Amino acid sequence: RFLRDATYRGLVAADLRADDIGFTDQPTATIRIAGLLLGEARCHCMVVEGKAALLVLALRNQITTTDRAILQTYLKHLGLPWGLIANFGKTRFETLFVCPPSSPHLRSSPNLRGA
């Protein structure tokens, strides 16, 4: 039986707790468009030390552009400058550094990926 994203996120959370690293699991973001409050939404990621988002995936073939877009949306609504996607894949561990779409940090540099 395959372990799902939530199980792997729980294992990462246990490791962060063991190292005394602060985090919030599945934070709630306030959603605003053009200054208008639309409501709140739960983000299926972790915010580590209030500085970055971590999206944990499990048993995927690879990180997709959809995964990147999801994390970019979380970053935008959580007001965070960067995030990391970690995919505990079927055959390999893979990471991807992500900035919000309007970030000044975006430039033509290679993405970080594990082998």
Beta strands, then each sheet from edge to edge (+ up, - down):
strand 1: 23-25
strand 2: 28-33
strand 3: 36-42
strand 4: 46-48
strand 5: 52-58
strand 6: 83-88
strand 7: 93-98
sheet 1: 1+ 4- 5+ 6+ 7-
sheet 2: 2+ 3-
end
